[in-house]
Amino acid sequence: MYILVCLLRGEIEAYRQSLIDSVYTIYGLNVVKNQNAPAHFTLKYEFDVENIGKLSEIETFCEYFCKTHQKSQVRIGGFLSFPPSVVFIDVKPSEEAQKAFSDFIIGLRTMKWMQWGAYDAENLRFHATIAEGCGNLFNVVWKFVQGKEKYFDVWFDNIAILNVEWSGGELIRWNFHKIFEME
């Protein structure tokens, strides 16, 4: 399985990681920590490629997209959630970033084999996860992050293809496949 993301760089990386580490240390919630995912926001949730040709098609598209689109600003900060399981940092694309994302989805939709989930494309909620699998600890984790808000201006300036390993219905590890940069 693969996933397409925009990697977050700079101060946001350390900020996000410190929140993940704190949630792990204080509450023992280790899902996000164990996955060791890079700081990112998702552009396209999991999809499967049956052969190397389809992966090559994705690579070619991402390379073309990054050459034909300029980086655009994204504001990240504040907390939101998908109760009762996930707490995340909010990601708000600028108009330019939202337009680039729309172009990206239009391009992906030309690949008739691409699988689409309920939270993909127009239904995608940009976010950077800090706690997952909260269960009965959701309210205390939510209370913990309050007052720790920081805001960052970052860029939608790359597309990374990550390989996602699953085992027994759990996401085990994220592996880099390839990264494409916008100018």
N, C-alpha and C positions, 0 to 999 in steps of 0.2 A: 504494500500500500504506500502511496505517496501523498504528500500534502504540499501546497504552495503557500509560502508566507513572505512577509516583508520583515527582514531582520531589523531590530531596533538597536541603535548604536549610541554610545556616549554615556552620559550620566544616568540615563534611564535604565541601562543594564544593571548597574550597581544598586540602584534604588529598588528595582524589582527583585533582584536576588536577595537583598537584605530583608525584604518583606517575606519572601519564600522561606528563608532561613529562620526568621523569627516565628512564623506560623509552625514550622516543623519543631523548633526547639521548645516552644511554649505548649503547643497543643498536640504534638506528635503526628500531625498530618503530613504524610510523606509522599503523597501521590505526585505532586508537581516536582518536589525535590528529587525524587528517585528517577523521574523521567529525564531530568537534566536537559530540558528543552532550552534552546537559545531564546533570548528575549525577542519576541516577535508579535505580529498580529497576523492572523490567518487571512489569506486571500481566496483559497479554495480548499475545502475540507477533503478528506480522504477519497482517493480514487485508485483503481487498480489498473495496471497496464498488463495486458496478456502477453505482450511480446516487446522486444527491444525497439521495434519500429514505432510503436505508440509512444514510448518514452522519448525517442528521438524527435517525434513530432512535437511533443511538449517542449523539449529543449529548444528546438528551432523557433517555435512560437515565442517563448520567453525571451530569447535573444533578440528577435525582431521587435518585440514589444518594447524592450528596454532601449533599443536603438532609435525608436520612433516616438518615444515619450520622454519628457523631461521630468526630473524629480519634482515633487510637489509637497507642500507642507502638511503636516499632521500635528494636531495638538493632543497630547496624552496626559491624563491626570484625573484625579478623583476616582471614586470607587463605585462600582455597580455590581450586580450579582445575578446569577441564575439560581434562585433558591430552590431547594435547600442544599445545593451541592457546591456551587462555584462562586468564588469572590474574585473580582478582576479589576484591573485598572482600565478606565474608559479610554477609548481611542476615537478621536473626532477628526475625520479627514476634512481638509479645506475643500472648497468647491472644485478646485483644480484636481485634487487627489481623488475626489469622488468621481469626477469625469474620467480620469485615467482608469480607475477601478471599473467603471461601466464599460469602457473600451476593452479592458482586459476580459471581462465576462463575455462580451460580444464575440471576441476572438476565440475564447475557449468553447463557446457554444457551436462554433463551426466544426468542432471535432465530435462527430455524431456518436462516437463510442464513449464519450465522457459521461461518467455517472454523476448525478446531481442529488444531493441530500436536501432535507427539509430546511436546513439552515444555511444553504449555499446561496450564492449569487445575490439577488435582490433581498433575500432574507438574512443575509450575513450580518451579524452584529460584531463590529470591530472591537477587539478587547485584547488585553494581555493578562493571562491567568496568573494568580498568585496562590490560590488555594482551591483544591478540587477534592471531592469526596468528603465534604464537611459533615454531612449527616446531622446528627444531633448536636454537633459543635458549631453549626452554622451561625447561630445568633451570637455566640461569644467571639467567633472570628470576625464577624461583621462589626461588632462593638470594638474589637481590638484595632482594626484599621482606621476607625474614625479618628480624625485629628492628625493622621499621618499623611494627608494629601500633599502631593507635590505635583507641579505641572511642568511639562517639557514641550518644547517645539522640536519636532523631529521631522524626518523626511520619509515619504514613500519614494525610495530611490533604488530599490533592489527587489528582485524576486529570487527567492531561494527554493529549490526543490529539495524536500527532505523525504527520506525514506522512513516510514513509521513501522516499527516492529510491534506486533501484538502477540500476546500469549494468554490463552484462557479468558479472552474477552477484555484483557487489560492492556493498555498501552505500556510497553516496556521501555522502549528507547527510541530516540530520534537520531537519525544519522544524516549528515550532509551528503547530498548527491551533487548538486551544482548550484552556483550563485551567479546571477546576472545583474549587472549594474546599469543604472540610468545615469545620464549626465545632467 
